[in-house]
Amino acid sequence: MPTSFSVYYRNPGHWDIYDLNGGSRKYRIRGQAGNFSVLDEDNPEIKRKGYATVNDAMSWICSTLMVESQLNPVQNEQEETTKGAS
């Protein structure tokens, strides 16, 4: 799971989401107003369809990528230690 990611706009209806740590593309958003799809690069057979806007598609992607429990356990431990020191 990427700990940082970036969104690249290529052209209308064409967005790419990259893992900044690994440099690989994680998701693609394709479509047009009222009908966007999210394609998962790690599982090409999975195509999530029916998003009305790019914002809707990005909301799903962000909720998938921004799950703190999926971060590196060492990183979580360091964050907990930092919280306890304040």
Summary of the structure (lengths in Angstrom):
residues: 86
radius of gyration: 15.4
end to end distance: 28.3
largest distance: 48.9
contacts: 206
relative contact order: 0.16
helix: 33%
strand: 37%
